[in-house]
Amino acid sequence: MSVTTDTTERLIRIGEVARGAGVSVRAMRYYEEQGLLTPERSPSGQRLYRQDAMAMVRFFQQMYAAGLTSQRITELLPCWEAGHTDADQRAMLRFERERIQAKIDELEAARDRLDQVIAITDTHP
């Protein structure tokens, strides 16, 4: 996350970002350690973030839930921030999308099997 800010933009504290994104302050610090977020600092040393930090943290959470690593998320950030990619980045994005789709397919198959078991057990007391 870029540390350049508009002087009129209100910066928010780590706890506010954490609450707004539904994560712990500890998770916020982890994202900082991984190089995913870069806060500004107040004169007293408090971490301050731009308003878009909540959306970024939600993005991180989604990507972690989909099985991406911190390193892979770091590779995705230029695509997110710049809105364009090179050929290698597009290949990586497509690879991750295909991997996630395969995971979804497996989960749907597992759900369908559970539905079958539920249907069978619903017919028996």
Secondary structure by P-SEA (a helix, b strand, c coil): ccccccccbbbbcaaaaaaaacccaaaaaaaaaaccbbbbbcccccbbbccaaaaaaaaaaaaaaacccaaaaaaaaaaaaaccccaaaaaaaaaaaaaaaaaaaaaaaaaaaaaaaaaaaaacc
